Amino acid sequence: MRRRSVGEVIAIVVAIVALDQATKWLVTQALDLHQSVPIIDGLFSLTYVRNAGAAFGLFGGLPAAIRGPLFVVLSLGALVVLGILLAGLRPEERGLRIAIAAVLGGAIGNLIDRVREGEVIDFFDVYWRDYHWPAFNIADSCISLGVAALLLFSFRRPVPSP
């Protein structure tokens, strides 16, 4: 990866982590735990919750002594894999580079929470009537969008000839 590409990745990752951590800090300062502020009545609220589990609260019931180290190790492993993927990209694969940077930034943002708080701070609450999508944050959004973009770009990537 060229120097300019590395700078672009670092800038994206730093921006995502900074925005993620700033919004989480603002939520913890402005709201009490489980407090909800409607933004679009019946569809969207800011609701301060904490997620001890993985995506969608999976494995949140594991004992903290197992859950914490497990999620940190898995996160670090994912960061290594993403770094390897980045290193293997060709300079012209900018879309893939940006998508991986988004996933990296989100993963680092949530890893900071896990190390510092033992759980992830979530606050976006999207719902319709009694159905609530699991609460999420900026980091989760970047991970989801980055993975979706990775899938899109991987389908568009030419298959090498034998």
N, CA, C and O atoms as a DFTB+ gen file, in Angstrom:
648 C
 N C O
     1  1       0.846      -1.167       0.000
     2  2       0.000       0.000       0.000
     3  2       0.902       1.244       0.000
     4  3       1.879       1.315       0.746
     5  1       0.563       2.202      -0.833
     6  2       1.368       3.418      -0.936
     7  2       1.147       4.333       0.259
     8  3       0.151       4.219       0.974
     9  1       2.093       5.240       0.460
    10  2       2.057       6.166       1.598
    11  2       0.752       6.969       1.619
    12  3       0.160       7.151       2.683
    13  1       0.305       7.446       0.472
    14  2      -0.933       8.226       0.392
    15  2      -2.123       7.378       0.826
    16  3      -3.012       7.870       1.521
    17  1      -2.149       6.119       0.426
    18  2      -3.223       5.212       0.807
    19  2      -3.233       4.964       2.313
    20  3      -4.297       4.903       2.928
    21  1      -2.054       4.823       2.901
    22  2      -1.943       4.614       4.344
    23  2      -2.491       5.836       5.070
    24  3      -3.228       5.704       6.048
    25  1      -2.134       7.019       4.594
    26  2      -2.629       8.255       5.200
    27  2      -4.140       8.359       5.132
    28  3      -4.786       8.810       6.078
    29  1      -4.699       7.937       4.002
    30  2      -6.157       7.966       3.836
    31  2      -6.828       7.019       4.831
    32  3      -7.821       7.385       5.461
    33  1      -6.301       5.826       4.975
    34  2      -6.856       4.856       5.914
    35  2      -6.773       5.389       7.342
    36  3      -7.746       5.319       8.093
    37  1      -5.621       5.915       7.711
    38  2      -5.446       6.444       9.066
    39  2      -6.430       7.588       9.322
    40  3      -7.038       7.656      10.390
    41  1      -6.587       8.479       8.353
    42  2      -7.512       9.610       8.516
    43  2      -8.950       9.125       8.725
    44  3      -9.664       9.654       9.577
    45  1      -9.371       8.134       7.958
    46  2     -10.725       7.601       8.089
    47  2     -10.907       6.932       9.451
    48  3     -11.901       7.167      10.138
    49  1      -9.951       6.106       9.830
    50  2     -10.040       5.397      11.114
    51  2     -10.082       6.396      12.270
    52  3     -10.921       6.275      13.163
    53  1      -9.189       7.372      12.259
    54  2      -9.140       8.368      13.340
    55  2     -10.446       9.165      13.394
    56  3     -10.969       9.421      14.479
    57  1     -10.973       9.557      12.237
    58  2     -12.231      10.321      12.208
    59  2     -13.384       9.508      12.792
    60  3     -14.183      10.029      13.571
    61  1     -13.469       8.241      12.420
    62  2     -14.546       7.387      12.925
    63  2     -14.415       7.184      14.430
    64  3     -15.398       7.310      15.161
    65  1     -13.221       6.873      14.893
    66  2     -13.018       6.649      16.336
    67  2     -13.337       7.929      17.109
    68  3     -13.996       7.875      18.148
    69  1     -12.876       9.075      16.614
    70  2     -13.127      10.349      17.305
    71  2     -14.622      10.656      17.354
    72  3     -15.139      11.034      18.405
    73  1     -15.319      10.499      16.235
    74  2     -16.761      10.761      16.208
    75  2     -17.509       9.781      17.099
    76  3     -18.422      10.171      17.828
    77  1     -17.131       8.527      17.042
    78  2     -17.771       7.504      17.867
    79  2     -17.596       7.808      19.349
    80  3     -18.568       7.815      20.104
    81  1     -16.373       8.055      19.762
    82  2     -16.109       8.303      21.176
    83  2     -16.733       9.619      21.645
    84  3     -17.211       9.705      22.777
    85  1     -16.734      10.637      20.793
    86  2     -17.344      11.921      21.160
    87  2     -18.851      11.775      21.357
    88  3     -19.407      12.313      22.314
    89  1     -19.516      11.048      20.451
    90  2     -20.967      10.883      20.591
    91  2     -21.313      10.048      21.815
    92  3     -22.305      10.320      22.492
    93  1     -20.511       9.044      22.102
    94  2     -20.750       8.227      23.295
    95  2     -20.553       9.068      24.556
    96  3     -21.327       8.949      25.505
    97  1     -19.538       9.902      24.571
    98  2     -19.303      10.776      25.714
    99  2     -20.477      11.732      25.895
   100  3     -20.961      11.921      27.011
   101  1     -20.936      12.336      24.793
   102  2     -22.069      13.258      24.878
   103  2     -23.316      12.571      25.429
   104  3     -24.025      13.134      26.263
   105  1     -23.575      11.369      24.966
   106  2     -24.745      10.633      25.445
   107  2     -24.634      10.361      26.943
   108  3     -25.603      10.537      27.682
   109  1     -23.463       9.935      27.386
   110  2     -23.306       9.630      28.816
   111  2     -23.394      10.888      29.678
   112  3     -23.756      10.809      30.851
   113  1     -23.067      12.040      29.110
   114  2     -23.163      13.294      29.857
   115  2     -24.581      13.855      29.873
   116  3     -25.005      14.464      30.856
   117  1     -25.310      13.647      28.779
   118  2     -26.630      14.263      28.631
   119  2     -27.782      13.395      29.121
   120  3     -28.835      13.917      29.486
   121  1     -27.598      12.080      29.133
   122  2     -28.698      11.174      29.468
   123  2     -28.319      10.273      30.631
   124  3     -27.150       9.942      30.830
   125  1     -29.327       9.884      31.391
   126  2     -29.148       8.842      32.397
   127  2     -29.280       7.497      31.696
   128  3     -29.923       7.397      30.651
   129  1     -28.675       6.467      32.266
   130  2     -28.783       5.130      31.698
   131  2     -30.254       4.767      31.518
   132  3     -31.050       4.917      32.446
   133  1     -30.611       4.300      30.351
   134  2     -31.961       3.899      29.935
   135  2     -32.898       5.076      29.661
   136  3     -34.064       4.869      29.324
   137  1     -32.408       6.293      29.798
   138  2     -33.230       7.450      29.441
   139  2     -33.354       7.528      27.933
   140  3     -32.405       7.229      27.209
   141  1     -34.531       7.931      27.457
   142  2     -34.818       7.986      26.030
   143  2     -35.377       9.359      25.664
   144  3     -36.230       9.902      26.366
   145  1     -34.884       9.910      24.560
   146  2     -35.366      11.188      24.057
   147  2     -35.863      10.969      22.624
   148  3     -35.060      10.696      21.731
   149  1     -37.176      11.086      22.394
   150  2     -37.698      10.909      21.037
   151  2     -37.155      11.975      20.080
   152  3     -37.130      13.163      20.403
   153  1     -36.726      11.532      18.911
   154  2     -36.251      12.433      17.865
   155  2     -37.296      12.491      16.751
   156  3     -37.697      13.573      16.323
   157  1     -37.728      11.332      16.291
   158  2     -38.840      11.225      15.337
   159  2     -39.851      10.316      16.008
   160  3     -39.675       9.098      16.050
   161  1     -40.905      10.913      16.529
   162  2     -41.871      10.174      17.335
   163  2     -42.378       8.928      16.604
   164  3     -42.842       9.005      15.467
   165  1     -42.281       7.801      17.267
   166  2     -42.741       6.536      16.713
   167  2     -41.737       5.825      15.826
   168  3     -42.018       4.730      15.339
   169  1     -40.549       6.430      15.601
   170  2     -39.552       5.810      14.721
   171  2     -38.134       5.797      15.274
   172  3     -37.411       4.815      15.111
   173  1     -37.734       6.882      15.929
   174  2     -36.324       7.016      16.287
   175  2     -36.165       7.830      17.560
   176  3     -36.737       8.911      17.702
   177  1     -35.376       7.291      18.486
   178  2     -35.057       7.991      19.732
   179  2     -33.574       7.846      20.027
   180  3     -32.912       6.934      19.532
   181  1     -33.068       8.752      20.837
   182  2     -31.756       8.568      21.432
   183  2     -32.016       7.941      22.789
   184  3     -32.677       8.535      23.641
   185  1     -31.492       6.733      22.987
   186  2     -31.721       5.984      24.214
   187  2     -30.382       5.445      24.691
   188  3     -29.726       4.673      23.990
   189  1     -29.983       5.855      25.884
   190  2     -28.693       5.447      26.426
   191  2     -28.811       4.058      27.042
   192  3     -29.481       3.862      28.056
   193  1     -28.138       3.094      26.399
   194  2     -28.079       1.725      26.916
   195  2     -26.637       1.243      26.830
   196  3     -25.797       1.851      26.167
   197  1     -26.373       0.141      27.512
   198  2     -25.054      -0.484      27.459
   199  2     -25.230      -1.932      27.029
   200  3     -26.142      -2.628      27.477
   201  1     -24.338      -2.366      26.153
   202  2     -24.402      -3.715      25.601
   203  2     -23.172      -4.495      26.072
   204  3     -22.044      -4.212      25.667
   205  1     -23.418      -5.476      26.931
   206  2     -22.314      -6.304      27.427
   207  2     -21.963      -7.412      26.435
   208  3     -20.910      -8.039      26.550
   209  1     -22.841      -7.654      25.464
   210  2     -22.618      -8.733      24.513
   211  2     -21.962      -8.257      23.234
   212  3     -21.472      -7.132      23.138
   213  1     -21.968      -9.143      22.261
   214  2     -21.457      -8.811      20.931
   215  2     -22.606      -8.171      20.141
   216  3     -23.523      -7.605      20.737
   217  1     -22.564      -8.257      18.839
   218  2     -23.615      -7.690      18.001
   219  2     -24.980      -8.209      18.446
   220  3     -25.161      -9.405      18.674
   221  1     -25.929      -7.292      18.564
   222  2     -27.305      -7.609      18.963
   223  2     -27.376      -8.224      20.363
   224  3     -28.354      -8.893      20.698
   225  1     -26.348      -8.000      21.177
   226  2     -26.342      -8.514      22.539
   227  2     -25.978      -9.984      22.666
   228  3     -26.096     -10.561      23.747
   229  1     -25.534     -10.601      21.566
   230  2     -25.172     -12.020      21.618
   231  2     -24.089     -12.267      22.663
   232  3     -23.136     -11.495      22.778
   233  1     -24.241     -13.315      23.398
   234  2     -23.294     -13.762      24.422
   235  2     -23.161     -12.790      25.594
   236  3     -22.206     -12.877      26.365
   237  1     -24.106     -11.874      25.729
   238  2     -24.081     -10.922      26.826
   239  2     -24.259     -11.584      28.180
   240  3     -23.898     -11.005      29.205
   241  1     -24.814     -12.799      28.197
   242  2     -25.040     -13.504      29.442
   243  2     -23.835     -14.279      29.955
   244  3     -23.877     -14.843      31.049
   245  1     -22.759     -14.310      29.167
   246  2     -21.549     -14.987      29.642
   247  2     -21.004     -14.270      30.871
   248  3     -21.168     -13.056      30.994
   249  1     -20.368     -14.986      31.772
   250  2     -19.751     -14.319      32.929
   251  2     -18.734     -13.276      32.451
   252  3     -18.012     -13.502      31.480
   253  1     -18.687     -12.138      33.141
   254  2     -17.800     -11.040      32.752
   255  2     -16.342     -11.480      32.661
   256  3     -15.597     -10.987      31.815
   257  1     -15.934     -12.403      33.526
   258  2     -14.548     -12.868      33.525
   259  2     -14.194     -13.587      32.221
   260  3     -13.025     -13.626      31.838
   261  1     -15.179     -14.150      31.545
   262  2     -14.961     -14.825      30.263
   263  2     -15.259     -13.870      29.121
   264  3     -14.489     -13.763      28.166
   265  1     -16.393     -13.173      29.230
   266  2     -16.888     -12.301      28.159
   267  2     -15.881     -11.209      27.806
   268  3     -15.576     -11.012      26.629
   269  1     -15.363     -10.500      28.801
   270  2     -14.450      -9.383      28.536
   271  2     -13.221      -9.799      27.758
   272  3     -12.975      -9.276      26.671
   273  1     -12.437     -10.736      28.295
   274  2     -11.236     -11.155      27.555
   275  2     -11.559     -11.770      26.188
   276  3     -10.831     -11.552      25.220
   277  1     -12.642     -12.534      26.113
   278  2     -13.018     -13.163      24.838
   279  2     -13.276     -12.110      23.766
   280  3     -12.762     -12.217      22.653
   281  1     -14.075     -11.086      24.100
   282  2     -14.401     -10.048      23.114
   283  2     -13.182      -9.211      22.750
   284  3     -13.047      -8.786      21.603
   285  1     -12.304      -8.973      23.697
   286  2     -11.085      -8.210      23.401
   287  2     -10.187      -9.014      22.457
   288  3      -9.662      -8.469      21.486
   289  1     -10.013     -10.291      22.737
   290  2      -9.172     -11.144      21.877
   291  2      -9.783     -11.255      20.475
   292  3      -9.067     -11.160      19.479
   293  1     -11.090     -11.455      20.396
   294  2     -11.752     -11.544      19.087
   295  2     -11.616     -10.224      18.314
   296  3     -11.386     -10.226      17.105
   297  1     -11.758      -9.118      19.017
   298  2     -11.612      -7.809      18.375
   299  2     -10.196      -7.610      17.853
   300  3     -10.006      -7.156      16.725
   301  1      -9.216      -7.943      18.659
   302  2      -7.825      -7.810      18.228
   303  2      -7.529      -8.716      17.035
   304  3      -6.816      -8.323      16.112
   305  1      -8.080      -9.929      17.059
   306  2      -7.922     -10.842      15.920
   307  2      -8.533     -10.262      14.656
   308  3      -7.948     -10.359      13.577
   309  1      -9.711      -9.658      14.786
   310  2     -10.361      -9.035      13.629
   311  2      -9.527      -7.877      13.097
   312  3      -9.427      -7.687      11.885
   313  1      -8.929      -7.102      13.997
   314  2      -8.082      -5.993      13.557
   315  2      -6.865      -6.503      12.780
   316  3      -6.461      -5.890      11.791
   317  1      -6.285      -7.608      13.218
   318  2      -5.135      -8.196      12.513
   319  2      -5.564      -8.655      11.117
   320  3      -4.875      -8.382      10.135
   321  1      -6.697      -9.350      11.029
   322  2      -7.193      -9.825       9.726
   323  2      -7.456      -8.641       8.795
   324  3      -7.087      -8.677       7.621
   325  1      -8.091      -7.598       9.317
   326  2      -8.361      -6.413       8.494
   327  2      -7.060      -5.759       8.029
   328  3      -6.970      -5.297       6.891
   329  1      -6.058      -5.718       8.900
   330  2      -4.753      -5.176       8.517
   331  2      -4.103      -5.979       7.409
   332  3      -3.501      -5.411       6.498
   333  1      -4.218      -7.289       7.480
   334  2      -3.672      -8.162       6.440
   335  2      -4.404      -7.931       5.122
   336  3      -3.785      -7.864       4.060
   337  1      -5.728      -7.809       5.201
   338  2      -6.506      -7.530       3.985
   339  2      -6.085      -6.197       3.368
   340  3      -5.922      -6.094       2.153
   341  1      -5.912      -5.187       4.206
   342  2      -5.480      -3.871       3.711
   343  2      -4.129      -3.959       3.020
   344  3      -3.939      -3.400       1.940
   345  1      -3.199      -4.655       3.640
   346  2      -1.846      -4.764       3.087
   347  2      -1.840      -5.449       1.723
   348  3      -0.963      -5.184       0.901
   349  1      -2.806      -6.324       1.480
   350  2      -2.850      -7.055       0.219
   351  2      -3.591      -6.351      -0.903
   352  3      -3.681      -6.883      -2.009
   353  1      -4.122      -5.167      -0.640
   354  2      -4.874      -4.454      -1.670
   355  2      -3.949      -3.769      -2.667
   356  3      -2.857      -3.316      -2.324
   357  1      -4.415      -3.705      -3.910
   358  2      -3.706      -2.959      -4.940
   359  2      -4.057      -1.477      -4.796
   360  3      -5.128      -1.149      -4.285
   361  1      -3.183      -0.587      -5.232
   362  2      -3.436       0.855      -5.078
   363  2      -4.768       1.316      -5.672
   364  3      -5.390       2.237      -5.144
   365  1      -5.203       0.699      -6.744
   366  2      -6.448       1.128      -7.400
   367  2      -7.713       0.627      -6.692
   368  3      -8.821       0.977      -7.099
   369  1      -7.568      -0.174      -5.656
   370  2      -8.730      -0.714      -4.936
   371  2      -9.136       0.212      -3.779
   372  3      -9.211      -0.202      -2.621
   373  1      -9.392       1.461      -4.130
   374  2      -9.698       2.480      -3.130
   375  2     -11.003       2.188      -2.389
   376  3     -11.081       2.391      -1.177
   377  1     -12.014       1.720      -3.093
   378  2     -13.295       1.417      -2.448
   379  2     -13.146       0.360      -1.358
   380  3     -13.699       0.497      -0.267
   381  1     -12.402      -0.682      -1.661
   382  2     -12.155      -1.721      -0.656
   383  2     -11.363      -1.164       0.525
   384  3     -11.625      -1.506       1.678
   385  1     -10.397      -0.306       0.222
   386  2      -9.575       0.294       1.277
   387  2     -10.445       1.143       2.212
   388  3     -10.295       1.067       3.432
   389  1     -11.337       1.935       1.659
   390  2     -12.222       2.778       2.467
   391  2     -13.176       1.915       3.285
   392  3     -13.431       2.208       4.453
   393  1     -13.706       0.848       2.677
   394  2     -14.621      -0.052       3.389
   395  2     -13.913      -0.716       4.575
   396  3     -14.472      -0.793       5.669
   397  1     -12.700      -1.189       4.359
   398  2     -11.942      -1.821       5.445
   399  2     -11.615      -0.786       6.520
   400  3     -11.663      -1.095       7.711
   401  1     -11.287       0.428       6.114
   402  2     -11.000       1.487       7.092
   403  2     -12.234       1.776       7.954
   404  3     -12.106       2.023       9.153
   405  1     -13.418       1.746       7.355
   406  2     -14.650       1.968       8.118
   407  2     -14.857       0.868       9.160
   408  3     -15.221       1.143      10.303
   409  1     -14.621      -0.370       8.752
   410  2     -14.766      -1.489       9.693
   411  2     -13.708      -1.376      10.799
   412  3     -14.003      -1.591      11.974
   413  1     -12.483      -1.038      10.412
   414  2     -11.412      -0.859      11.407
   415  2     -11.768       0.227      12.426
   416  3     -11.634       0.022      13.632
   417  1     -12.220       1.371      11.936
   418  2     -12.582       2.471      12.825
   419  2     -13.685       2.073      13.786
   420  3     -13.612       2.374      14.977
   421  1     -14.705       1.397      13.277
   422  2     -15.800       0.944      14.136
   423  2     -15.344      -0.084      15.151
   424  3     -15.730      -0.028      16.318
   425  1     -14.524      -1.019      14.708
   426  2     -14.032      -2.059      15.625
   427  2     -13.181      -1.447      16.731
   428  3     -13.274      -1.863      17.886
   429  1     -12.357      -0.467      16.388
   430  2     -11.517       0.183      17.399
   431  2     -12.392       0.985      18.366
   432  3     -12.159       0.965      19.575
   433  1     -13.387       1.685      17.845
   434  2     -14.280       2.452      18.710
   435  2     -14.970       1.582      19.748
   436  3     -15.026       1.940      20.924
   437  1     -15.495       0.441      19.317
   438  2     -16.156      -0.457      20.267
   439  2     -15.148      -1.162      21.177
   440  3     -15.460      -1.452      22.332
   441  1     -13.949      -1.438      20.670
   442  2     -12.912      -2.051      21.506
   443  2     -12.516      -1.109      22.642
   444  3     -12.303      -1.555      23.769
   445  1     -12.418       0.169      22.358
   446  2     -12.114       1.153      23.407
   447  2     -13.151       1.058      24.518
   448  3     -12.799       1.054      25.698
   449  1     -14.432       0.980      24.147
   450  2     -15.492       0.841      25.165
   451  2     -15.312      -0.429      25.979
   452  3     -15.420      -0.406      27.205
   453  1     -15.044      -1.519      25.311
   454  2     -14.922      -2.808      26.011
   455  2     -13.770      -2.789      27.008
   456  3     -13.888      -3.308      28.118
   457  1     -12.655      -2.186      26.601
   458  2     -11.499      -2.131      27.491
   459  2     -11.761      -1.156      28.642
   460  3     -11.453      -1.457      29.795
   461  1     -12.322      -0.001      28.331
   462  2     -12.522       1.037      29.343
   463  2     -13.736       0.781      30.234
   464  3     -13.670       0.980      31.447
   465  1     -14.852       0.338      29.630
   466  2     -16.120       0.217      30.355
   467  2     -16.555      -1.227      30.620
   468  3     -17.398      -1.473      31.482
   469  1     -15.984      -2.175      29.885
   470  2     -16.411      -3.562      30.010
   471  2     -17.640      -3.883      29.179
   472  3     -18.109      -5.021      29.171
   473  1     -18.161      -2.891      28.483
   474  2     -19.332      -3.041      27.621
   475  2     -19.355      -1.876      26.637
   476  3     -18.580      -0.928      26.767
   477  1     -20.247      -1.955      25.655
   478  2     -20.313      -0.939      24.610
   479  2     -21.498      -0.013      24.869
   480  3     -22.588      -0.462      25.224
   481  1     -21.269       1.278      24.687
   482  2     -22.322       2.280      24.852
   483  2     -23.075       2.401      23.534
   484  3     -22.478       2.671      22.492
   485  1     -24.392       2.200      23.586
   486  2     -25.262       2.324      22.416
   487  2     -26.309       3.394      22.686
   488  3     -26.629       3.679      23.840
   489  1     -26.849       3.991      21.613
   490  2     -27.826       5.052      21.830
   491  2     -28.801       5.287      20.686
   492  3     -29.820       5.944      20.896
   493  1     -28.537       4.787      19.498
   494  2     -29.507       4.935      18.416
   495  2     -30.585       3.871      18.593
   496  3     -30.286       2.677      18.595
   497  1     -31.811       4.292      18.738
   498  2     -32.939       3.384      18.969
   499  2     -33.946       3.579      17.838
   500  3     -34.673       4.573      17.807
   501  1     -33.981       2.625      16.913
   502  2     -34.894       2.668      15.774
   503  2     -36.009       1.662      16.032
   504  3     -35.746       0.511      16.380
   505  1     -37.254       2.098      15.860
   506  2     -38.364       1.220      16.206
   507  2     -39.613       1.561      15.392
   508  3     -39.729       2.627      14.787
   509  1     -40.520       0.619      15.409
   510  2     -41.842       0.789      14.807
   511  2     -42.826       0.105      15.741
   512  3     -42.769      -1.110      15.928
   513  1     -43.706       0.866      16.314
   514  2     -44.660       0.370      17.314
   515  2     -43.925      -0.323      18.443
   516  3     -43.164       0.328      19.158
   517  1     -44.123      -1.624      18.632
   518  2     -43.466      -2.334      19.725
   519  2     -42.176      -3.040      19.289
   520  3     -41.505      -3.665      20.110
   521  1     -41.831      -2.943      18.006
   522  2     -40.625      -3.609      17.522
   523  2     -39.453      -2.629      17.558
   524  3     -39.482      -1.592      16.896
   525  1     -38.438      -2.960      18.325
   526  2     -37.219      -2.148      18.407
   527  2     -36.057      -2.927      17.808
   528  3     -35.785      -4.061      18.201
   529  1     -35.374      -2.303      16.850
   530  2     -34.113      -2.845      16.373
   531  2     -33.140      -2.708      17.532
   532  3     -33.238      -1.740      18.285
   533  1     -32.207      -3.634      17.708
   534  2     -31.249      -3.460      18.809
   535  2     -30.529      -2.105      18.705
   536  3     -30.116      -1.692      17.622
   537  1     -30.389      -1.434      19.835
   538  2     -29.721      -0.128      19.858
   539  2     -28.298      -0.267      19.308
   540  3     -27.668      -1.316      19.437
   541  1     -27.816       0.798      18.703
   542  2     -26.481       0.773      18.107
   543  2     -25.838       2.141      18.222
   544  3     -26.431       3.064      18.779
   545  1     -24.635       2.276      17.701
   546  2     -23.865       3.517      17.814
   547  2     -23.152       3.813      16.495
   548  3     -23.349       3.108      15.505
   549  1     -22.331       4.851      16.486
   550  2     -21.579       5.228      15.274
   551  2     -20.652       4.093      14.833
   552  3     -20.582       3.774      13.646
   553  1     -19.944       3.487      15.780
   554  2     -19.017       2.401      15.447
   555  2     -19.759       1.246      14.776
   556  3     -19.309       0.718      13.759
   557  1     -20.899       0.859      15.352
   558  2     -21.692      -0.228      14.764
   559  2     -22.130       0.125      13.344
   560  3     -22.106      -0.720      12.449
   561  1     -22.528       1.380      13.149
   562  2     -22.966       1.829      11.822
   563  2     -21.828       1.726      10.812
   564  3     -22.034       1.273       9.686
   565  1     -20.627       2.146      11.212
   566  2     -19.474       2.085      10.310
   567  2     -19.086       0.647      10.000
   568  3     -18.716       0.329       8.870
   569  1     -19.171      -0.222      11.004
   570  2     -18.882      -1.641      10.766
   571  2     -19.883      -2.204       9.762
   572  3     -19.491      -2.862       8.798
   573  1     -21.167      -1.952       9.981
   574  2     -22.215      -2.487       9.094
   575  2     -22.076      -1.952       7.673
   576  3     -22.144      -2.716       6.711
   577  1     -21.882      -0.642       7.541
   578  2     -21.733      -0.056       6.204
   579  2     -20.447      -0.535       5.536
   580  3     -20.428      -0.792       4.332
   581  1     -19.373      -0.656       6.318
   582  2     -18.112      -1.141       5.769
   583  2     -18.214      -2.572       5.272
   584  3     -17.707      -2.896       4.198
   585  1     -18.870      -3.436       6.053
   586  2     -19.043      -4.834       5.637
   587  2     -19.922      -4.911       4.388
   588  3     -19.636      -5.683       3.473
   589  1     -20.990      -4.113       4.351
   590  2     -21.854      -4.100       3.159
   591  2     -21.061      -3.656       1.927
   592  3     -21.195      -4.241       0.852
   593  1     -20.239      -2.625       2.089
   594  2     -19.410      -2.159       0.975
   595  2     -18.379      -3.209       0.577
   596  3     -18.120      -3.402      -0.611
   597  1     -17.786      -3.892       1.560
   598  2     -16.842      -4.972       1.253
   599  2     -17.505      -6.044       0.399
   600  3     -16.932      -6.513      -0.585
   601  1     -18.709      -6.425       0.782
   602  2     -19.435      -7.431      -0.004
   603  2     -19.707      -6.924      -1.414
   604  3     -19.498      -7.646      -2.389
   605  1     -20.172      -5.689      -1.520
   606  2     -20.455      -5.108      -2.833
   607  2     -19.206      -5.072      -3.699
   608  3     -19.232      -5.499      -4.854
   609  1     -18.108      -4.563      -3.141
   610  2     -16.872      -4.475      -3.917
   611  2     -16.286      -5.846      -4.225
   612  3     -15.671      -6.019      -5.277
   613  1     -16.454      -6.814      -3.352
   614  2     -15.903      -8.140      -3.615
   615  2     -16.633      -8.819      -4.766
   616  3     -16.033      -9.617      -5.487
   617  1     -17.928      -8.514      -4.954
   618  2     -18.657      -9.076      -6.085
   619  2     -18.233      -8.413      -7.388
   620  3     -18.337      -9.012      -8.459
   621  1     -17.758      -7.180      -7.296
   622  2     -17.338      -6.448      -8.485
   623  2     -15.875      -6.700      -8.822
   624  3     -15.416      -6.332      -9.904
   625  1     -15.144      -7.318      -7.914
   626  2     -13.720      -7.567      -8.097
   627  2     -13.525      -8.660      -9.146
   628  3     -14.170      -9.705      -9.070
   629  1     -12.649      -8.437     -10.120
   630  2     -12.411      -9.465     -11.135
   631  2     -11.797     -10.723     -10.547
   632  3     -10.939     -10.660      -9.667
   633  1     -12.243     -11.854     -11.042
   634  2     -11.702     -13.139     -10.597
   635  2     -10.440     -13.421     -11.404
   636  3     -10.465     -13.361     -12.634
   637  1      -9.324     -13.733     -10.715
   638  2      -8.073     -13.992     -11.453
   639  2      -8.200     -15.202     -12.381
   640  3      -8.870     -16.184     -12.061
   641  1      -7.552     -15.108     -13.514
   642  2      -7.557     -16.223     -14.468
   643  2      -6.596     -17.296     -14.002
   644  3      -5.586     -17.001     -13.363
   645  1      -6.913     -18.558     -14.327
   646  2      -6.003     -19.658     -13.933
   647  2      -4.712     -19.645     -14.720
   648  3      -3.851     -20.499     -14.508
